Amino acid sequence: MNKKEISEIKKQFSPNNCAITRICGCYVDGEKNKKTELKEAFLSLSEEEMFKYFEIFKKTLSGTIGKNLINMEFPLDQEKEGGTQEFLMKLRGSKLQDNAILEEFYDKIIENYDYGENYYIILIHAVYDIPGKSSDGQEMFDASDEIYDHILCSICPVNLSKAGLCYNAETNNIEDRIRDWIVEMPDLGFLFPVFNDRSTDIHGLLYYTKNAEQLRSTFVDEMFGCTTPLSAGGQRDSFNALVEETLGDDCAYDTVMNIHEKLNEWVESQKDSPDPAVLTKPEVKRLFEECGVEDEKLETFDQTYEAIAGENASLMANNITNTRRTEIRTPDVVIHVDPDRAMLIETQVIDGRKCIVIPMEGDVEINGIHVSGGNGGSSEDNPEEF
C-alpha cells in the first residue's frame, strides 16, 4: 500500500464515513491471563468511545512506509489450508461473530507477543464501499462496484496513570488523584488484507510497529508466516557496509559524498510519487556505477549484496540517506551540514595532517556570538582547520 491508499482507509475512521461493523477486544494482564473481553456492534458504542477508538485505529495506520508501516506478502505455503493467511481469511469471513476463531486469534497473540505488562487487543471488522473515480481523480460515490472487506488489529499497552494531585469540584478541594489503567496508543497492529490499487489484495498485509527498530521477527513469523524485513536502522547499516565492502581501500571522502549526493537527487525526483523510493540490488549497483566505482570492484557486488542485505532484500531510500542533513563524524568532532552545501567541505593535508576544511563565508557564530572571519593574526593563506 502507498500513502494515498493508506490515507483513504484512515478517512473511514470518522463518524460520517465509518464503515466498521463490529469491534472485539481482549484485555490481557502481565501474566498472560485474559481478564475481560469485548464483543459489540461498533455503532452501539457511545460517541465518546468511538472517537477514542478512531484515534487508536488512525495511529495503527500512521508512520513512515518502510519504517513503522511495512507491506508484507504471504509465502505461498501460508495460503494453503492450515496456513496463517488462510486463518486470517477465516477470521475476516466470520465478521468476528465466531467465538472459537476469536479465542484462537487471541491465544496466538498472547503466545507470541513478548510483552511483560498489561495490554489490550482490539480487533475490528469493516466493509468499505469503494467509490469509483473519474479521470480527473474525483470520487463518484454512485459508481461503486467493489467493497473492501477487511479487519484491523491494534495491540495497545495498558499502563497505570501517573500519581498526582487534582481538583475535586464536588468537595472543592485539591486531592490525591485516583490512578486509573489507561489504554495507550498501539505498540503493534496490522491491516488485512491490503488495499492495493484501490482494491482488495488478499496476498498481503500491512504491519504497524511503534518502534521501527523492533520489528519483532518471532511475532511476525508465528502470526503471519512472513519474512521480517530489515529494520530502518538495519537497512542503513547494510547499505553502509555494502559501500565499505565494495570500495575497500578506495572508500574515499569524495566518492562517498558523491554516492549520497546522487542518492538524494534520486529521492528528490521521486518525492511526488505516492509510492516510497525503493532500491533493489540492480539499482544499488547502477548507483555505484554512476558514481564511478570501478568495474573491477563490482565483479563480486552481487555476492556481497546477498551476504550483507539478503538475496531479495530491497532498501528504502529514506532509510539509507538523510535528505535534510549530512553528518561527518571524526573521533573528536561531529559536523552537520545541509546536503546541498556538503560539497563545500573539503579534505586537505596540512602540515602532514589530514584535515577537514570548511570555508568561513558569511556570518559565523560560536555559541551564539558573532565572530569575524579572521584567525587572530595568522596568515590569510592558512585555511581554518577543524
MOSULCOR-V570280 format. One record per backbone hydrogen bond with DSSP energy under -0.5 kcal/mol. CO is the residue of the C=O (numbers start at 1). NH is the residue of the N-H. If there is no record, write none. Layout:
co-><CO/CO>
nh-><NH/NH>
This chain:
co-><2/3/4/5/6/7/9/10/12/14/19/21/22/23/24/25/26/26/27/27/28/29/33/33/36/38/40/41/42/46/47/48/49/50/51/52/53/54/55/56/57/58/59/64/64/64/68/68/69/70/72/75/76/77/78/78/80/83/84/85/86/87/88/89/90/91/92/94/97/98/99/100/101/102/103/104/105/106/107/108/109/112/113/118/119/120/120/121/122/123/124/125/125/126/127/128/128/130/132/134/138/139/140/140/141/146/147/148/148/150/151/152/153/154/154/155/155/156/157/157/159/164/166/166/167/168/168/173/173/175/180/180/182/182/185/187/188/189/190/191/192/194/194/195/196/199/201/201/203/204/204/205/205/206/207/208/210/211/212/216/217/218/219/220/220/220/221/231/232/233/234/235/236/237/238/239/240/241/242/243/244/247/248/250/252/253/254/255/256/257/258/259/260/261/262/263/264/265/266/267/268/270/274/276/277/278/279/280/281/282/283/284/285/286/287/288/289/294/294/295/296/298/300/301/302/303/304/305/305/310/315/316/316/317/317/321/326/326/327/328/333/335/337/338/338/339/341/342/346/348/348/350/353/355/355/356/357/359/364/366/368/369/371/375/379/381>
nh-><6/7/8/9/10/11/12/13/14/18/127/42/125/40/123/38/28/121/35/36/119/32/29/35/27/25/23/44/45/50/51/52/53/54/55/56/57/58/59/60/61/61/62/67/68/69/70/209/66/207/205/78/79/80/85/86/83/87/88/89/90/91/92/93/94/96/95/97/99/102/103/104/105/106/107/108/109/110/111/112/113/114/115/158/28/122/156/26/154/24/152/21/22/150/129/130/148/146/140/137/134/141/132/143/144/130/149/128/150/126/192/124/190/122/156/187/188/120/159/184/182/177/168/175/169/172/173/168/175/166/161/182/159/184/157/210/155/208/153/206/151/196/201/198/199/196/194/204/74/193/194/72/207/191/70/189/212/214/232/220/221/222/223/224/225/226/225/235/236/237/238/239/240/241/242/243/244/245/246/247/248/250/251/252/256/257/258/259/260/261/262/263/264/265/266/267/268/269/270/270/271/273/3/278/317/280/315/284/285/286/287/288/289/290/291/293/292/297/298/298/299/301/304/305/306/307/308/309/310/313/279/319/320/320/321/323/328/337/329/335/330/328/326/341/342/342/344/345/357/350/355/353/350/348/357/386/346/361/371/369/370/366/364/378/382/383>
